[in-house]
Amino acid sequence: MVNFRVVIFSSVSPRQIRRVISRITREAAPAAVCGLLYERRPPKTFSQRVKKLTSKLGKPEYRVYVMNRIGGLLRAQVRFIGEALLRFVHAAPRFPNGRPGYSLEDLRKDCNAMGVALMVTTDIHSAEALSFVRDLEADLGLVYGTGILKPELFTIPKQGSINVHKRKVPDYRGGGAVGLWEMLDGQKEIGITVHRVEAKVDVGAIIREATIPIDPYDNLVSLSLKADLVGNDLIVSALRDFQSETVHEKPQSGAGKTFRRPSPELMQQYERTLSASRTKFQPVYGRPRWKLFLKSALFALPLTGRNWIRRLRGQFPLVILFHHLVTDRPHRMGVATDFFSSQVDYLQRHYRVVSLSEAMGLMKNGGVRTPTVAITFDDGYAENYINLRAVTESLGVPVCFFVASQFISSGGEFYHDQRSNQPGFTACSWKQIRGLRDSGFEIGSHTRNHADCGSSDILFLRDEIEGSREDLTQNLGDPVPFFSFPFGLRKNMSHEAVEIAQAAYPYVFSAFGGINFPSRDKKVWKRCGFPLNLWELELQLQSVLEGSTLW
């Protein structure tokens, strides 16, 4: 039974609103969103756009901005043609994961299905909007991305309203991209707060707060992804505080600075400044580029014919990719948050991306009619709790997380990092693993101690393989169906180890490369590494690289 009612005031994208409603419904029950007041600002008319353009064309910075926009449109057209050609080579549909985008009409349908009253308005303070909110009789208002609201609106809920602020207060109030002012000032972190809404902007008492470090590879995209995630985490925690009547409010102190939202042309200048001053993540190439070019040229035509034959027969393979760590600090197995987000976006545009459970169902039943991939992560690094989850929540991509259970219990550093002299990368806690599971991750076993299972010692293998299953079941409460071998090469998977793993888990996975075709009696399913550049990733997915044959 719902005993705490929340109304949301917002004007951000419908998809962002859908995410926060889903988080509240899933994680803050018995609280529920009873209503959404959505402000849709009317688009500018053609004459208004022309007037703005002509009034600013005399400014040199605006001419640069316009030329950049024109260049961007031309690049988008070239990209559209290139992607159409690539889909032809893949023999893939234009939208392998369904039509992208999420419209206001989609939000309206979802709100209706969830029992959330929705009002769309061009004036969030109109008499009709105020009446709509009063009729909801909500306990609390949540301001989630709007212009400045008036007290006549945000004081209607019984306990007032709260707001999420994605800059450190009181130092950085006002507008601008997340992390912009902090990075320009050379700060080491950004702050995220949930605080009371007052008539004066961003001065209300703080209810929940967190910080996010600004790491070497961070940029405006990665900080925005993380801030959205952490902000939603804090909203859920704050709603739990209100329900349990354990809210602790901390007044803000100190004189703050208020920053105005920069104009688009000024924003481009800031972005160029940051781009020139910050370290960029450089994806590593595992092979000489001349070899990649040669393989691409030689195999383009045969690949196209092969893929169209697979499409006609409904017999595409499954490619299971494995990664280790999404981090914005240097690590030999790490990938930057922004770059990984672009990789996942690429996969979703060109391949059907499925969960590991769905992938195994396809393999058992046959009939893979679209190029299909599944994504897995090994070991259980703690930084994935924020960085990887920020990407999966933003893009809605499923991931299976294979963890070494004793490192989860100890929270220590992995042996392979210690041997490689890369300290400071610890494992997740059990609380974080349960949080990942609750947010949609599938959890799998990776032995207890990230053990090399090339041994024939039965007692050792049982302790590592079966013991990990026991640890996971005990801490998660549910049986774990997936097991992946650490290191995962043939030499790391003895005959005895494979037999023990098969007896303990429904599905067992290697890591020596290759693709998978449907089978009902396969002993070990193949996984291949997730290259750190799109060129090698594409060639690997098309079986041109490691562990696969063209046909």
VEXLOLUM-639276 format. One record per residue (C-alpha): x, y, z. Coordinates in steps of 0.1 Angstrom, whole numbers, plus 5000, padded with zeros to 4 digits. Layout:
BEGIN
XYZ
...
***
This chain:
BEGIN
500050005000
501450344990
501950565021
504150845007
503051034975
505551224954
504851474926
507551564901
508051904885
510251874854
511051984819
513951754811
513751484784
510951224787
513550944789
515251104820
511951134837
511050774829
514350664845
513750854878
510150734881
511350374875
514050414902
511550554927
509050274920
511650004922
513850124951
511850364972
508650164977
506150204993
506750564981
505250624947
505050894921
501451014921
501851284895
504051454870
503751824860
505751854828
506552184813
507152184775
508452514763
507052614729
509652604702
510852924687
509153034655
511053064622
510953444624
512453434659
515253204648
516053434618
516053744640
518453584665
520753474637
520853814620
521353994653
524453784662
526053734628
528254034633
529953874663
533053664653
532453404680
528953344667
530153314631
532453044643
529552874662
527452884630
530252734609
530752464635
527052384634
527152354596
530152134598
528351914623
525351874600
527651774572
529451524594
526051384605
525151324568
528351144561
527950934592
524350844582
525550714548
528450524564
526150354589
523750264561
526550094543
527749914574
524149784581
524149654546
527449464552
525949334585
522649234568
521049404598
517849594603
518049964607
516949944644
518249604658
517049704693
513749864683
513250214672
515350454693
514150754711
511550804737
508851064731
506451254753
503751024740
505750724751
505950884786
502250954786
501550584779
503950464806
502550714831
499050584824
500250224829
501850304862
498950514875
500950844874
498751144866
500451354839
499851714830
501751874801
501852254801
503652544786
503252744818
504252554849
502752824871
499352854854
496152824874
495452484858
498952354868
498552474904
495052314906
496451984892
499151974919
496752064947
494351784936
497151524939
497551594977
501151484974
503451455005
506551584987
507551764955
510551664935
512051944913
513851754885
515251994859
513052304855
513452674854
513252864887
509952784904
507753014925
506752934961
503152914950
503952594933
506752414952
505052474986
501852294977
502951944987
502551885024
506251865032
507352115006
509752014978
513351894973
515751954944
518751774931
521751994924
524751874904
527352114915
529152164948
527252414970
527652684980
530652734957
529052654924
525352764921
523452844890
523652704855
526052544831
527152194822
527851954850
531551984860
532152284838
533052544864
534852294886
537152174857
537852534845
538852614881
541052304884
538952144912
539451774922
535751684926
532151784919
529351784945
525851644942
523151744967
519551694974
518251994993
515152185002
513652414976
513552774988
512553104971
516253184967
518052954943
519952654957
520252774993
517952525010
519152285037
520951985024
519251645029
521651415011
525051484995
527851304977
530951394958
532351254925
536151274919
537251444887
539651184874
542251234846
540051114818
536851274829
535151524806
531751694805
530051384791
531451144817
530751374846
527151434834
526551054832
527851004867
526051304882
522751184867
523250844883
524450964917
521651234917
519050954912
520750754940
520451044964
516851104954
515950744963
517850774996
516151105004
512650964998
513450675021
514550935048
511251115044
509250785047
511050675078
510951025093
514751025096
515551335076
518551525088
518851875073
522152055072
521952425066
524152565039
526852805051
529253035035
528853285006
528453104973
529053204938
526353194911
527153124875
524953204846
524352934819
526753014791
525453084756
525952804730
528852984713
530553054747
529952694757
531952584726
534852804736
534852654771
534752304756
537752384734
539652514764
538952204784
539751974755
543152144751
543952124788
542751784799
544251434794
542351234767
541750864769
543650704740
542250364729
544950104725
545349924691
546249554695
547349524659
549149744634
546649964616
547949854582
546849504591
543449624601
543049814569
544149514548
541649284566
538849534562
539549564525
539949194518
536949074538
534349344531
532749154502
532948804516
531548924549
528549094532
527648764513
528148554544
525948784565
523048794540
523148414538
522948404576
520048654576
518048444550
518648124571
518048304604
521448164617
523548454630
526048364657
526148504693
529148714702
529748744740
532149024749
534049064781
535449374797
536949444832
536749794843
535250134834
537450394850
538650744843
542050664858
544850494839
544650114841
545849854817
542449694814
540350004819
538250204795
537050564801
533450624809
532750844779
534550614755
532750304768
529450494764
530250554728
531150184723
527850074737
525950334716
527750194685
526749834695
523149934700
522950104666
524349804647
523749494668
521049354689
522349374725
520749114749
521248994784
523248684790
520048494801
518348594769
521448504749
521548154764
517848114756
518548204720
521447954719
519247674733
516247744710
518047854678
516948104653
519148414658
517848644630
519748954638
523549014646
523548974683
525949044712
525949014750
528249214773
529949074804
532449224829
534949024850
536449034885
534149284903
535949624904
534349874927
534650164902
532149984880
529450054906
529350414895
531050434861
529650124845
526250174861
526150534848
526450394812
523950114817
521350334833
521750604806
521650364776
519550074791
522049804781
522149474800
525349344816
526449024834
528949094862
531248804870
532748844905
535548664925
533648624958
536448644983
537648974969
534049104973
534148985010
537549155017
537149454995
540849424986
542949474955
543149194929
546348994928
546849064891
546849444898
549349394927
551649204904
551349474877
551949744902
548649914897
547349994933
544150164943
541649954923
539649764949
536749524946
533049594952
531349524985
528449284988
526149584993
527249724960
526849384943
523249364956
522749714943
523949614909
521649314909
518649524919
519449774891
519249494865
522749344864
523048974862
525648834886
527948544878
530748354895
534448404887
535748164914
536548264950
540048404945
540248464908
541948134906
543747964877
541747654871
544247474850
544947254880
543846894884
543646924922
539946834929
539746974964
541247304952
538947324922
535847244943
536647504968
537147774942
534247684918
531647544941
532647764970
532148074950
528647954941
527947914979
529248254987
527148424960
523948224970
524448315006
524948685000
522448734972
519848484982
519348334947
521148064928
523748184903
523448024869
526648164853
530348084858
533348214839
536848094841
539448354853
542048404826
539848184805
542348034781
542447664774
545447614796
543447774825
540547524822
541547164831
539246874822
538446834859
537647204863
535247204834
533446894848
533147054883
531847384868
529347204846
527947024875
527747334896
526347584871
523947564841
526247784819
530047794818
532148044799
535748074786
537648384775
539748264746
537748414718
535348284693
531648294685
528748074694
526047904673
522947744688
523547414707
521647224734
524647034747
527547284745
529947244775
531647584775
530447894758
533048124741
533748484750
536048724734
537849044746
536249384742
538749584721
539449944731
538850084697
535750064674
537749944644
539049624660
535749584678
533849574645
536349324629
536149104660
532349104660
532548994623
534948704632
537948854614
540048864645
540948634674
539648274678
537148274649
536948174613
535248384586
532648124580
***
